[in-house]
Amino acid sequence: MYGIIAILNTLTTDEKQEFVLQLRRRNRRTDTKNEKLFKLIDSGKTKDLDIQLYGKPSRNAFHALCKRLQDNLIDFVASKSFAGETSEELEILKLLLASRIFFEKKLNKLAFKTLENAERMAIPLDLYSILNEIYHTKIQYAHLNTNWVLKEIIETSENNMMLFRQEFHLNRAYAVIKSRLKNTEHSSVSDIIQNTFSEFHIEVNEALTYKSLFQLMELTATAAKAQSDFYAISPFMLELYDIVDKKSSLKNKHRFYHLSILNLLAITQFRNKKFEASMRFTKEMEQEMRKENNTYYKRFEEKLVTLKALNYNYTGEHVKALSILKDFKSDSLDLKLLIAMCLFQQDEFSGSYQIIKNLSHTDTWYEKKMGWVWVVKKNLIEILLLTELDKLDLVLVRLQQFKRKFSKLLQNKGEERVLAFVKLISRYYENPNQVTSRVFKNEVENSFEWIGKEQEDIFVMSFYAWLKAKMEEKNLYHTTIELVT
């Protein structure tokens, strides 16, 4: 059942409805229980499902039903994928296979034409592995075509093989970089990438495919998120985008990767407080989403809403930010936390706290689903809300729980500043009147090692803004805006 839940968490509301309709079309009997099981799991019910379905304990039948439902879900996801961004690859593979069949049936003229069409389609898509097979087939049957020059085909094949090997090495480097980033938390993202590339003799140039460029950008942004250091990666991200921009004629062929790249760039610029640049990439992303009859719109809509809301919120348009977030109906945990943050900055503590209260799963569950950074942010926002709402007992309990759960983790991640921040919250709550004193201000200054306003991450600054607002007896939102602009 875990597999079913995991797949369900990746589907949108529309996709779930589409899957149910597909189940109904496939069900030959009216008493099948797969749809009922799907709806029970989707509603969050996971206990005694066999009894609810069969009226009595029936583990064997239940496991068999789960297996069939999971297989149906896998088939649905695969079919959706094939109908989307991989359709051109499939078309090329079909042409390659058809050409080989034509050769076997001695339909050589048709086979030549079909194979050449496959090659023409594969070249602009940088499909080196498929091109390998195409050239292998051309070499095999070159003696049947007087217009084909074997030497030229072999040279083209060898050049393609070089590119194929580079992509292979890049995939290896990609895996190594992920491993090193995971095991060396304090190392510079840029240094790890550059050292690994040097080790594998990889150059960042126009020979990299759209997919490879996206993988590199995603990897770099993921590492920066874990280290709250988007400033260090910004030059490298823009360098990669320059290469993407030179391949602009191919963006319609790689729309999914192009949209993903624009999203990563918009996030990077936002985290570096470059709001104008972030909105520029966001607008370009929205324009691209609307192409091909909005094929990718639903898939990227949540990302678009998040980017718009963040940029509006941090450029003084908090009303517009909250309106966009509330109008978008979604179960996204990221968006729920974002709404809670925006409400908190507007002193709407009760509404913000209600959202946090409704996040009723354990921290372990959320960490598996969202990562430790998200869980730490959630806990910090909750502690600040409880402090503002003057819930004495709960504040003390949450502070103790936070220190017990996260102290070792944060120390290992090099995030001692978070622990210093929590300590200052404790000091404030013990005696709120001291927050405006010179002693407290000195303690704040000595507790944090700031890396400079330009380099500091926007979310780190947002938490600090709460302390600053208290010390200066100012409005939190206005203090936040002053701090980040």
Disulfide bonds with the S-S distance in Angstrom:
none
